[in-house]
Amino acid sequence: MAITDFPAPIPGYSLIEQLYAGSRTLVYRGIREANNQAVAIKLLRREHPSFSEIINIRNQYNLANNLRIDGIVRAIALERYGNSYALIMEDFGGLSLRDYSKNHVLELKEVLEIAIKLTNILHYLYQQRVIHKDIKPSNILIHPITKEIKITDFSIASLLPRETQTITNPEVLEGTLAYLSPEQTGRMNRGIDYRSDFYNLGVTFFELLTGELPFQSNDPMELIHCHIAKKPPLVSEIKPEIPVALSLIVEKLMAKNAEDRYQNALGLKHDLEVCQQQWQQRGGIPEFMIAQRDLSDRFLIPEKLYGRENEVNQCENFSFHGAKSTSAIG
């Protein structure tokens, strides 16, 4: 049985309004009665959640509670609630970037400001060896007046410097399919590390700049194939008014191989700041050589197969069509 719009009372809290209703979770704005504090309350939608859902909400509390970073939504408490938990988080008055962009025209100046703030937050997460794994506009909050930016939802985040995703049904993959990095699909035989967040961020930037996703399909297997093997269009091809230099930054973030993406958030930040300065001073952004200050401070063994691009593409296409055939038979 699903929890209704206003669920059973949560002792010590008053609910004001629903902020989000997803397939698995609900988020409400409320008040913590003990100190009259404004809070956001996250509930699992199902009355009898699965073991993995319980683990995820506990994981989100533990990570968000222990990280001392200004750019993330702070966890305040984890309260027992029926057969599940209620995650109590700070409410700083932010809206999801998805809702904000629907009701507010994003000028390039503001997109660059948001992008630089997000890059700073990812750098702080990188320093703490946290991989978020689900960067997207719905998980980014912005205060409509102060423009403060915070990232939320660490339910599938990892503290491991690298992990491996195994092949699984697209319906149960960790992350959001439209933003998933190739290695997160489990079909690349490559580890997931902080550079997966850069891919998610690239898709997010693409959407903020164009108003659409780079890959659009209602078929989960088709989306997975696109992330693995299909080159996304340049942002400037969809919106000619977007400078080519910024398009190339987004393209690099969305490279299929992690080795071809930015290797350091500070290198990305430098390029975004160059774009910002040029836009402020000239009202335009001339092309420049990107990633000149992008140096990794970690020793990472490349997983890219050099000189075998054609063979890799053939294998990926074979895997995709094989999976489609299996799905059709099932």
N, C-alpha and C positions, 0 to 999 in steps of 0.2 A: 504494500500500500504506500502510495507517495504522500509526502508531507504536503499539506495544503498551503495556500498563499501565506496565511499567518498560522504557524504551527502552534503546538502546545506551548504554554508559557515556559520560559527558562528562568528558574528561580534567581532573583537578584538582578534581572535585566528587563527592560521594557523595549518592545519593538516599535519602530516608527514607520519604516517603509521598506519595501523590497528593492534591493539594488540590482540583483542579478538572479536569473533562474536558468541553470544549465541542466544538462541531462543527468548529471550526478550530484551537483551541489546547488545550494541556495545561499544567497548572501543578503543580510538585512542591515539596515542602519538602526542603531538603538542607543539606549542609555544604560550605563552601569549605575545601578541605584545607590550603591555604597558611597560613591563620591561624585555622582552626577556627571560622569565622564562620557563623552560621545565615543561610541565604539561601532565597529562593524562585526557582525556575527555570521560566521560561516557554518552551515549545517550540511550534512550528507542528506541527499534527497530521499533515499530509501529508508524505511523504518527499520529494516534489518540489513544493514550494509554488509558487503563482503569483507573478508579478512584484509584484502589488499587496500580497500577503501579506508579501513580503520588505520592501517599502517601509514597510508599516505597523509591522513590528516594529523596523525601524531608526528610524522616526519616534518610536516610543514611547521608545526608548533615548535618543535625542538630546534630546527634550523633558524627560523625567524627570531626565536627568543634568544639564541646564542650569538647571532651576528650583530655586531655593533657598527652598523653602517647606516648613514642618514638616508640613503636612497632606497631603502626597503621598508615595507609596511611592517611595523613592529607587532609581534604577538604579545598579548597581555596575559591570557590565561587559556587553559584547556579544560572545559567543564564537562562533567558527565551529563549526558542528555539521552534518556531512554536507553536504547541498545547501542548508542553511539556517543559522539562527542559534539560539543559546540566550541568552535575555535573563536576566541575573542581577540579582536585585533584593534589597533588604533584606527580612529576615523579622523583624518586630517582635512576632510572636506573635499577629497579628490573625486574625480569622475574617471571612468575608464577612457583611455585614449580613443577607443572605438566609438563610444557615445559622444565624446567631445568633438571628434572629427566629423560626426554626422550632423551636428548642429552648429558647427563653426568652420568657416572657410580657413584652411591652413595655408598661410602665405609661406613662401620659401624661407623667409627670414625666421619664422617660427619653427618650421620643420628642422632647420639647422640648429636652433637653440635646443630643441627637444633631443635631437640626435646626439649632440655633444654631452648633454646631461646623462643620457642613457649610456653612452660610451664610458663616462666616468664611473657609473654604477657597476658596469660590467668589469671595469678594471679593479674595483674594490672586491668584487666577488672572486675574480681571478686570484687576487692576493690571498684570499681566504680558501682558495682551492675548491670553490663551489661552482658546479655546473647547474644552471637553472633548468635547461632543457625544454622550456615552454615559453620563450619570449614571444609575445604577440600583443597587439593593441588592447586586447581584453585584460591582459595581466599587467598593463602599465597604467598607472593612475596619474592624473594631472590636476592640480588645483586650478580652477578656472580664473582666479584672480591673481594669485602669486606666481602661477606657472611652475610651482614646485612639482617635481617628478619623483615617483616612487614605483618600484616593482613589487608585485605581490604574487601569491600562489607558488610556494616552494614545495608543493605536495609531492612532486616527482624529482625534485632537485637531489643532487648527489654531492657528497664530500670527497668522492674519489677523484684523483687526478685524471683517470681514464677508466672507462668501463666498456663492455661489449653488449650490444643489443642482438639477441638471437632472432631468427626468422619466426614471425608469429602472425596471427590473423590481423589485418589492418585495423579491425574494430577494437583491438586491445593493445595496440602500440602505445607506448608512453609518448605524450606530447600531442600536438594538434596537427592533423594531417596536412593542412594547407601550408604550414610553416616548417615542417619537418626537414631536418638535414638528411642528405643521402645516407649517412652512416646510422642515423636513428631508425631507418626502415628495417635494419637487420639483414639487408640483402647485399651488403657491400663487403662483408668480412673485414670491417675496419672498426677500430675503437672509437668511442665517443669521448671527446674531451671538450675543453672550453671553447674550441673553435666551432663546435656545433651551435653554441649560442650566437656566434657571429653570423652563421647562416640564417638562423631564426631572425636575427636583427636585420639582415639584408632584406628578407621577405617583408618585414615590418616597414622598413624605409621605403621599399618599392610601393607598398600599399598606401603609405602616407603621401607619397609624391604623385601617384597616379590615380588614386581612388579605387584601384582594383588589385587583385592578386596576380602574381606572375603566371600561375597555373590554375586553371579553373575547370573543374570536372566534378560530377556527382558520383563518379566511380572511384572508390578508394584505390583499386589497383592501378587505374590510370594515373592518379595523382602520384602514387609511389614511383611509377615509371618516369613521370615528368621530373621529379626531384632527382632521380638517379641518372637519367640519360638525355633529357631534353634541355636545350639551352634556353634560358628565359630571354624575352625581348629586352632591349635596352630601355630604360626609363624614358630617355629622350626620343625614342621611336614612338612611344605612346603619347608623351607630352613634349612636343618640340621646344617648348619654352624652358624646359629643364636643362641646365647646362650639361654638356657632355662630360665634363670632369666629375660631376656628381653622379652621373649615370655609371661611369667607370668604377667609382667607389662601391656603388651598390652591386655592380656585376662582380667585383672581386670578393665581396662579402658572400655572394651566392655561388662561388666556385664549387664544382662537384667534389674536388679533392680538397681536404682540409689544408694540405700543404700549399695550395694556391690561394687560400684566403689570407686575410690579415692574420699575422701571428701574434700581435700585441695590440691591446686596446689603445695604448698610448700612440702607436703609429697611426691607427684609425683616427684618433682624436686630432692629431696634428693635421691630417688632410682635411678633416671637417672644419677645423679652425681656419685653414687657408681659404677654404670656400667661403666661410663666414666673413672673413676680413675683406676678401675681394668683392663680395656682394655689398658689403657696407660702404666700401670706398668707391667702387666703380658702378655698382648696380648690375654687375655681370661677373661671370666666373670664367676667365680664360682657361684653356686646357693646360694642365701641368702634369709632370711625372708623379704619379701617386705612389705611395708605399715606400718612399725613400727613407723614411725614418722608422720603418716597420721591422724591428729586430726582436726575435724571440729570446727570452731570458731563461728558457728551459731547453734541456736536451731532449728532443723528440725524434724517434726513429721514423723516417718517412714510410708510409704504407702504400704510396703510389707506385704503380707498375710503369716504369719509364720505358718508352719505346714500344709499348704494347697497347696504344690507345684503340686501334681498330679491333683488336681481339677482345679487349675489355668491353667495348660497346656491343660487339656481337654476343658476348656472354650475357650482358645485362639485358639485351633485347630478347635473347632466348629464354632467360629466367622469367622475364615479364610475361611473354606469350605462353610459357609453360604454366605459370601461375594462373593466368586467365583461363586456360583450358581446364585445369584442375578445378577451378571455381565453377566453370560451366557444367562440368561432369557432376560435381557435388550438388 
